[in-house]
Amino acid sequence: MSSSAPAGAAPPAVRVLLVEDDDLMRRSFAVALERYGYAVGVAADGLTGLELFRDESFDLLILDVMLPGLDGIGLCRRVRETSLVPVLMMSARGDGLDVVAGLEAGADDYVVKPVDTYVLVARIRSLLRRATYAPVPAPGNTAAEARPPEGHALVFGDLTIDTEGMEVAVAGSPVALTPTELKLLLEFAARPGVVLERHTLLRDVWEYGWDGDSRVVDLCVQRLRRKLGRDRIETVRGFGYKLRR
C-alpha cells in the first residue's frame, strides 16, 4: 500500500504553528510540513500568531525573526510568559544578534533561511523528542507538589531533580523549565562534576553534528543559571561546563 506522506512522517496529532510573513515561503513550508503529517496553522504577522497561539493548542512553534507588528523575538517572549512549548526561530540573515536575541527570549533552537525542508523537519523532530519528557511544574505550584517521591531524587545542594516526574525545585520551590532546558540539566546531572564540552552537548541535547552553533548551548546555560542560580553550572574556560556537586 502506498502513501503520499514521506517515510517517518509525524503522527497526525502533532500541531505546528508557523508564523512567517513571506507568502510564498509560508505556503511552501506549510505544504511541505503537511506532507510529513504535521497539522499546520499559519499566520503572516506576530500579533495574529499570538492570537492563534492563545486560541488553539500547538505542540511546536516556528517563528520568523522579522515579522510586521510584533516581531518573532517579541512573540517568543510573549509565548514564554505562559508556555514552555518548543520554539524554533528562523532568521533570514543568520545575524548573530538575531540568533542571540531569539535564544535569550526563550527559543530552543534556530535555523537560517533559506533552509531545506529535510533540515527543518529534522530540527522539529529533535525538539519534539525533547518535549516527550513528562511535563515540569508550572509556576505557582506549591513546594509540596514539587517534592519528588523517595528514591527518584537527584539532589545537588538545594537543587532537587525528580527523575521520574521530571520536576525541578530549588530550595523547595518548583522551577519551570522548557524541554530543552530540562534535557540539558539532565545531561549535567547524569555526570555531576564532569566537564561536558559544547560539541558533546550539541550532539546529545540538540542532536547536531560537529557543525552545530555552540551559541545555543551558551545561551541555554545562561537561562538555566537565571532559573537555578548563577553558581550552579560552572564554566571551565576552553573546555565547557559542569554541574557543581
Beta strands, then each sheet from edge to edge (+ up, - down):
strand 1: 15-19
strand 2: 39-43
strand 3: 60-64
strand 4: 87-91
strand 5: 109-112
strand 6: 153-156
strand 7: 159-162
strand 8: 167-170
strand 9: 173-174
strand 10: 196-197
strand 11: 233-236
strand 12: 240-243
sheet 1: 2+ 1+ 3+ 4+ 5+
sheet 2: 6+ 7- 8+ 9-
sheet 3: 10+ 12- 11+
end
